[in-house]
């Protein structure tokens, strides 16, 4: 039987897509939890989650930022000009 490298390559791509999907799902869940714990306005969840996922990808530490609020503040510093409010948090 001839080994088909295209089949192996396709399976490897599927594996990579699955791992990427799980990584994004985990980061998204962590970002939602962080947002809820720190009273981030729910209107900003989607934008914050996107930012959080990107930060996770670029981080040397991987996806873990702990429960620190600084990542929300970092996101806000980068994006506050896009919004009319002075704070991203619910009072």
C-alpha positions in Angstrom: 0.0 0.0 0.0 1.2 3.5 -0.9 1.3 6.0 2.0 -0.5 9.1 0.9 1.2 12.2 2.3 -1.7 14.4 1.4 -4.0 12.4 3.7 -1.5 12.8 6.6 -1.2 16.5 5.8 -4.9 16.9 5.8 -5.3 15.1 9.1 -2.6 17.3 10.6 -4.4 20.4 9.4 -7.6 19.2 11.1 -5.7 18.5 14.3 -4.2 22.0 14.2 -7.6 23.6 13.6 -9.1 21.6 16.5 -6.3 22.7 18.9 -6.7 26.3 17.7 -10.5 26.2 18.2 -10.1 24.8 21.8 -7.5 27.4 22.6 -9.8 30.2 21.5 -12.7 28.7 23.4 -10.6 28.5 26.5 -9.3 32.1 26.2 -12.9 33.3 25.5 -14.2 31.6 28.6 -11.3 33.0 30.7 -12.0 36.5 29.3 -15.7 36.3 30.0 -15.0 35.2 33.6 -12.5 38.0 34.1 -14.9 40.6 32.6 -17.7 39.4 34.9 -15.5 39.3 38.0 -14.4 42.9 37.4 -17.8 44.4 36.4 -16.9 45.1 32.8 -19.8 46.6 30.9 -21.4 43.7 28.9 -21.5 45.9 25.8 -17.7 45.6 25.7 -17.4 41.8 26.1 -17.0 41.0 22.5 -14.3 43.6 21.9 -12.5 42.6 25.1 -12.6 38.9 24.3 -11.0 39.5 20.9 -8.3 41.5 22.5 -7.7 38.9 25.2 -7.4 36.1 22.6 -4.8 38.1 20.7 -2.9 38.9 23.9 -2.9 35.2 24.7 -1.5 34.3 21.3 1.3 36.9 21.7 2.1 36.2 25.3 5.2 34.2 26.3 3.2 32.8 29.2 0.5 31.3 27.0 -3.1 32.0 27.8 -2.9 32.5 31.6 -3.2 36.0 32.9 -4.7 35.1 36.2 -7.5 37.0 37.6 -5.8 40.4 37.3 -7.8 43.3 36.2 -4.8 44.9 34.4 -5.6 43.1 31.1 -9.0 44.9 31.0 -7.2 48.2 31.8 -4.7 47.5 29.0 -7.5 46.8 26.5 -9.2 50.0 27.6 -6.0 52.1 27.2 -5.8 50.8 23.6 -9.4 51.3 22.7 -10.9 54.1 24.9 -10.9 56.5 22.0 -13.5 54.3 20.3 -16.1 54.7 23.0 -17.9 57.7 24.5 -17.8 56.5 28.1 -15.0 57.4 30.5 -14.8 53.9 32.0 -15.5 50.4 30.8 -16.8 49.3 34.1 -20.3 49.2 35.5 -20.6 51.6 38.4 
